[in-house]
Amino acid sequence: MQNVKGTYDFFGKEQALRKKVQSTLQEVFELYDFDGMESTVLNELELLTSKYAGGDEILKEMYQLSDQGKRSLGLRYDLTIPFAKVIALNPGIEFPYKRYEIGKVFRDGPVKRGRLREFLQCDADIVGTKGPEAEAELMQLAVEVFRRLDIPVLIRWNNRRFLGEVLEAVGVRPEDTQSVMLTLDKIAKIGKEEVVKELGSKGLQDEAIRGIGELITMADPTFEQIADRYGIGDSQGALEVSDLQKLMERLGLDAVCRFDPYLSRGLSFYTGTVYEIFDASGSFGSSLGAGGRYDAIIGQLVGREDVDYPTVGISFGMESIMEMLQTRPIEAAGACVTVIPIGETNPESLKAAAELRASGIRTSLDTSKRKLKKSLASAASNRIRYVVLIGEDEAAAGKVRLKDMDEMTEAVVALEEAIHQVFRRLC
């Protein structure tokens, strides 16, 4: 018996750490006034494979199935399309609308470090804001999340509309734009020479290949250098880049956000700004999060292709974040108190544990019936400071024996007094 490849069970300290990361994300999402949402895991295949969804690359990795009614279904491969569906089905939602969702998604793709087939995504999206302030707010949110997790990050960003304008300027045909973007997006992984080779295998015109080759040989070009070189400084995409760049400079985000003219992201639904979050030290290669603007999906889903629902989102990769934290572990919270019954005092011990918990104190109950010495050693190894011992004498007197494992002291006191002492020192 074994797990399906690319899936894992989480428990114990690892699960406690995962919950801590999720709690951090949820706290920041709600601090930024995003409302929680749960969308469906199971969706109609037609929705997930529509031309408005993730594109050919992602559809190759989608899990497909059918139900007893022979309906064609699929497991969600991200949280974006199900979210767009919710907006499309609920026209009464007031805009701007900000939501977050933390849920599992599924992709039948290659398994590697930080990339699984069943994994948790943590998304935040804003619908109804056209200007760059939506992108800037999500970047601020991301910086705050990783500050709390003590992970220095670099956010690489670009604009797909601007990149399309650049490719047009170097001779790429409109029908080849999406394919070229996917290849350029690999430049950091496979290098410039391999990018040129891959482009050559796609049947591009020689002029376009030469133009792209000249573009990618520019050494860390700025937005202004590229816009000037190709004479597209007044294009729509260029203006969008310029507006966001100026806003980020005023907010101080330019210290952690770097313009990357080759970034496009794999999903085809992005219409403007795109961004990816990376470990600033460069020691971890996979992205820790990503997102961008997708203005067209919702309108297309409701049959109004002439109407844009301006939308920007960001997704945090739980598995990648966990991989980062394995090298710099965060101490997971455990019980503050353990109650140990001695003799036939299970009812009194259960009652004491219930009253401790009712006071907001995380409490474990040792029902192992092992020797007291071993129970105390277990509490010490789990760094539990307080032990409440209840023997038959304590039970008869309506008392408990409170043991402080740090100070190596103990006293027989009323349960109310024990709760007061623990709460005062730990809470």
N, C-alpha and C positions, 0 to 999 in steps of 0.2 A: 504494500500500500504506500503510495507516494503522492505528493502534490503535483498538479498539472504544472508543466514547465512555465516559469515566469510568474508563478503565484506563490504566496507565502502566508503562513499563519503567524500572527503577532500576539505575544502574551508577555506577562511578567514585566521586567524593567524596560524592555524594548517598547511594549505597548504603552507603558506609562510615559515614556519619552515622546512617543507619537502623539498621545493625547495632549501633552504639554505644548507641542508645536501647534497642534490644531487649536488649542485654547488661545495661544498667542495670536494666531491668524484671526480667529473669531473676535478677539478683543479689539484688534486694530480695525477690522472691517466695521464693527459696530461703533468704534470711536469716530470713524469717518462717515457715520450715518448710513450704512448700507443695511438693507433688510434681508433677513435670511429667506432662503427658498429651498424646496426639494422638488426636483424635476424627475420625470420617469426614466428608469434605467432601460426599459424595454420600449422600443419605438417602431413605427411602421418603417419597413425597408425603403419605401418610396421617399419618405422624408430624409432619411440618412444618406440616400444615394442621389438626391436631386442635384441638379446643376448648381444650386445655390449653396450646397453644403461644402464638404471638405476637399473635394478634388480627387483625382485619380490616385494620388500617392497614398492618401489616408484610407481610401475605400478598399485598397488591396489588403489592409490590415483589419477590416471590420469583421466581427463575428456575426454570421447570418444564421437564422434558424426559422422554423415555422411552427405554428401551434396546431392544436387538434382540428381547428377549422381551416387548416391549410393556408392561413394568412402568412405572408412573407414579412418577417420581423428582423430586427437587428438590435444588438446591444450598443448603447451609446459609446462612441469613441472619444467624445469630449463632452463638456457641459455647455458648450456654446449653442449648438443646434437645438437641443431640447429647451434651452432658455429662450431662443428666438421663437420657438413654437409657442411657448407660454405667452409671450407678448402678442403674437399673432392671434391667439385664441381668446385673448382678454382685452378687447379694445377700450374698455373702461379704465384701464390703468392710467394714472396721471403721470405726465412727464414733467421734468426729468424724473426718471425712476432708477434707483440704485439698489442692486441686489448682490448678495453673496451666496455661494453654495459650496459645500464641502461634501464630495461624494465620489464613489468609485466609477471608473470608466475602464473600457476593455479594448485592447488592440492586439491582434495576432501578428506581432512584428518580432524582429530580432531581440533577443534578451541580452542585456549587458549591464554593466554597473550603473545603477540609478535608473534603469529602464526595464520595466516589467510588463507583463501582459494583462494583469489586473492591478490597477493602481489608483491611488487617491489623488484627485485634483481639487484645488481650492481656488475658486474663481470669484472675481468681483467685476461687475459690469455697470455701465452708466448708459441709459437710453435717453435721448432727447437733448443732448448738448452738442452743438456743431463746432464750437471753437476749441482751441488747443488746451483750454483750461481743464477739460476732462482728462486728456492724456497726462497733463502735468500733475493733476491730483492723484491719479493712479501711480505715477512714478514716486510721488511723495509717500504714498501709502506703502509701496514696496520698500523704499529706503527705511521707513519706520519699522516694518516687519523684520528686516534683516538686522537693524540696529538692536532690536530686542533679542534676537537670536544670536547676537554677537558674531555675525558673519559679514565681513567686509565684502561689498559687491561692486561690480561694474555693470551698468546698464547700457547695452549697445542698442542704438535705435536708427531708424531710417524711415523713409516714406515710399511706399510701393508706387504711388502715382508719380512721384519724382523719378524713381528708378525707371519706370516705364518711359518717361519722357527722355531720359538719358539714352536708353536703349534705342528708342526711335531715332534719336539724333545720330547714333553711330551706325544706323542702317538695318536694325533688326525689324523684321516684318511683324505686324500686330499679331498674326496667328502664332508666331514663335515666341512671343514675349514671356508667357507663363513658363514655358519649358526652359528658356534661358535664365529666368529668375531662379528656378529650382537649382540649376547648376551653379550659378553665382553664389547661392546661399551656402554651398559646400566649400567655399574658397579657404576658410580657416581650417577645414579638416583635411582636404586633399591637396591643397597648394595650387598656385596659379598655373603651373604647367599642365597638371591634370585637368584643370578646368578648361583650358584651351583644347585639350585632346577630346574631352567629352563634348564640347560644343561642336567640334569638327565632325563628330559621329551623328549629329542631329540634323544634318542636311542644311545647315545655314549657308547663306551666301558668303563668298570669300570676303566681301567688303565688310559684312557684319562681324565676322570672326576677327578680322584685323582691327576693326574699331573697338571691339571688346578687349582684345589683347592689349591695345594701347591704353584703354581705360584702367585695366587692373595692374598695369605696370607703374601707375602713379603711386608715389610713396605716401601713404596715409593722407590722402587728399581731404581737404575740408569741403564742406558744402559749397562755400563761395568759390573755391578753385574749380570745382566741377561745373557749377552753374555758369561761370565765366567762360570756361573752355568751350562749352557747347552752346553758348548763347541762349540759355533757357532761364535766365534769372527772373523773368516776369511770368513764367508759366504757373499754372495752378498748383502743381506739386511743389515747385520751388517756393512759392509764397507760403504754403502750408509749413514747409520745413523752416523757413525763416521766422514765421510767427511763433512756432513752438520753441525754436532755439533761443529767441529773445526772451520768451517767458521763463524758460529754464535758467537762463543767466540771471534774471532778476530774482528768482527763487533760490539761487545757489545750487541748483540741481546739476549744473554743468560740471561740478566737481566729481560726480559719480556717473554721469551720463555722457557717452561718447558717440558721436555721429559715425555710422558705418555705412558707406554708400553701397555695399554689396548685400546687406542683409535684406531678405525678403520674406522669410518664414515659409514653411511648406504649404500651409493651408491657403487655398485659392480665394477664400471669401474676403480677405483683407483688402480694403480700398484706399487706405492712406497710411498713417503712421503705424509702424511695427516696432517691437522692441523685444529683447531677450536679456535675461539677467544671468550673470556669471560670477563665479568666485573671483574676487579681485586678485588673489594671489596667483591664479592660473594653475593651481595644483589639481583642481577638479575640472575636467573638461566639459561635462554635460551642463546644460543650462539648468538654473534653479527656478526659472519662471519665464513667462513670455506672454505676449498679448499684442493688441493693436486695435485699429479702427476698422469696423465692418458696417458700413452705412446701408448696404443694399439688401441684406438677407431678409429682414423682417418684412419689408415692403413686398419683396418677391413672393414670400410665403403667403401673404394675404392677397396676392393677385394684383398688387399695385406697384408694378415695376417702375412707374413714373414717379413714385413717392419714396423718398429716403427717410428712414428712421435712424438718425445719427446715433451710432452706438460705438462705445469703446470698452474693451475688456482687458483683464489681466488674469493669468492663471499661474499659481504656484505649484511646483512639482514636489509633492511630499516625499517621494522616494529619493529624489536627488538631494533634498534638504537633509533627510535622514542619513544618507551616505556621508554628507559633510559633517554632520554632528557625531558620527561614529568615531571620528578622529579627535573631536573635542567635545566629549560627552557632557550633557547637561544632567545634573543630579535629579533623578526622578523622585517625586514625593511619595512617601509611604505612610504607614500608620504612625500616629503620634503616641498611642497608648495600646498596650495589649492587656487583655483581661485573662487571667489564668485561674480556673477553678481547681481547688484542691479538695479531693474527696467528693462527696455527693452534694456539690453546690452549683450544679449547672443552672437551675432556675435563677438563683441569686446572681450568677455571673452574666446570664443573658439579660437580666433586668439592668444590671450595672452598665453593660455595654450599650444597651438601648438608651439609657439616660446620658451617657457620654456622647453618643452620636446625636441625640436631640439637642445637645449644647453646641453642636458644630465641630466636634473633635473627632478626627478620623481614628477609628478604633478597630482593632482586630480581636478575635476571640480564639484562644488556644484550646481546641477540643481534642488534642492529640492523645491525652492521657499518658504522656511520657513522663519521665522523671523531671522534677522541678528544675534540677540543675541543667538539663538539656533544654528545657523551655526558656530558661533565662539566657542561656548561651545563644539560642536562636534569636531572641529579642535583641541581644547585644550585636549580633552579626548583621541584623537588619537595621541597626542604628535607631532602635526605638528607645526613647529616653525613659518613658514611664511604664511601669508594670503595676497592674492592680491585681493583687492576690486575694482570693476569697476562699478561706478555709472554713471548716465547720464552726470554729470558735468565732470568727469574724461574722459569719452569717447569723449566728445566734445572737450576737450583740448588735446587729444592724450596722456593722462597720465594714471597712475594707482596709487592706494593708497596701499603702502606696509606696512604691519603691522607685527612687530616682537613680537610674543606671549611670548617669554621669557623675553625680556627687556621691554615689554609693551610700545613700541614706534611705531609711524607710520609717514609716510611722503609721499607726493604726488611727484612722480618722473616719468621720462620716463621709458617705459618698459625695454629698454636696460640697464638703470641704476639699475632697480630692479633685472634683471637677473645677472648683475655684482655683486651686493651685496650678493645675495643668493649664487651664485657660489663660491664667495670668502670665505664665512663663512662656507659653508657646504661641498664643493667639493674640 
